[in-house]
Amino acid sequence: LFPKERLTWPKEKFADAPPVLLEDTLHLAFDLGAGSGLEAMGIQIPTLDMRAVCDKYTSVEAWKAIPDLLQKAKKRYPNVQQIIVDTVSALDDLMLAWWYENMPTSEKNKEDTQKMWTGLAACHTHWRDYTTKAAMAEFRARPTILCHAIPKFKGAGDRAKVAEKQMDAQNVEDGDLIPRITGKSGDAYIKDADFVYWCD
């Protein structure tokens, strides 16, 4: 894992940058089965079950628990150098499910939809700010926030043409892929995104 500005580094600096080992990363797991692939290979990584945290506090309020969670995690995992949020798309799904269950929202009512988008965007901003502040305070590390991507072209119209555009959605820089997140909630994270896949 390397900081975003690595894209401007000369090759020499990139080669000399110290790697962060998986066992020195702390995963905040929102996805079902997050890290299961690594576990299947016998690789154990420090993980906090954020779905359980959301069950306890609700997904739209659990961000308040982040400072205490990371403070306790620091005592348990003192060598952690990087925080991984896996993923805000799954967090978004949890918040969206809570919203539909608890708020009088109608998908066909533009005013209700706007309230939902505004509410979810505010929650994502709280998650980002509290996670970043707590990660810096406890581990002196900005969190790496993962998000699923979807093709931008997924609307109505000729199915064959839409499918073709989705298959061609390869170039992130041209905006063919967008964050899988409700409304404009992705704006809370997009300014820090470099769209470089972790495997690069």
Rosetta blueprint (number, residue, H / E / L):
1 L L
2 F L
3 P L
4 K H
5 E H
6 R H
7 L H
8 T H
9 W L
10 P L
11 K H
12 E H
13 K H
14 F H
15 A H
16 D H
17 A L
18 P L
19 P L
20 V L
21 L L
22 L H
23 E H
24 D H
25 T E
26 L E
27 H E
28 L E
29 A E
30 F L
31 D L
32 L L
33 G L
34 A L
35 G L
36 S H
37 G H
38 L H
39 E H
40 A H
41 M L
42 G L
43 I L
44 Q L
45 I L
46 P L
47 T E
48 L E
49 D E
50 M H
51 R H
52 A H
53 V H
54 C H
55 D H
56 K H
57 Y H
58 T L
59 S L
60 V L
61 E L
62 A H
63 W H
64 K H
65 A H
66 I H
67 P H
68 D H
69 L H
70 L H
71 Q H
72 K H
73 A H
74 K H
75 K H
76 R H
77 Y L
78 P L
79 N L
80 V L
81 Q L
82 Q E
83 I E
84 I E
85 V E
86 D E
87 T L
88 V H
89 S H
90 A H
91 L H
92 D H
93 D H
94 L H
95 M H
96 L H
97 A H
98 W H
99 W H
100 Y H
101 E H
102 N H
103 M L
104 P L
105 T L
106 S L
107 E L
108 K L
109 N L
110 K H
111 E H
112 D H
113 T H
114 Q H
115 K H
116 M H
117 W H
118 T H
119 G H
120 L H
121 A H
122 A H
123 C H
124 H H
125 T H
126 H H
127 W H
128 R H
129 D H
130 Y H
131 T H
132 T H
133 K H
134 A H
135 A H
136 M H
137 A H
138 E H
139 F H
140 R L
141 A L
142 R L
143 P L
144 T E
145 I E
146 L L
147 C L
148 H L
149 A E
150 I E
151 P E
152 K L
153 F L
154 K L
155 G L
156 A L
157 G L
158 D L
159 R H
160 A H
161 K H
162 V H
163 A H
164 E H
165 K H
166 Q H
167 M H
168 D L
169 A L
170 Q L
171 N L
172 V H
173 E H
174 D H
175 G L
176 D L
177 L E
178 I E
179 P E
180 R L
181 I L
182 T L
183 G L
184 K L
185 S L
186 G L
187 D H
188 A H
189 Y H
190 I H
191 K L
192 D L
193 A L
194 D L
195 F L
196 V L
197 Y L
198 W L
199 C L
200 D L
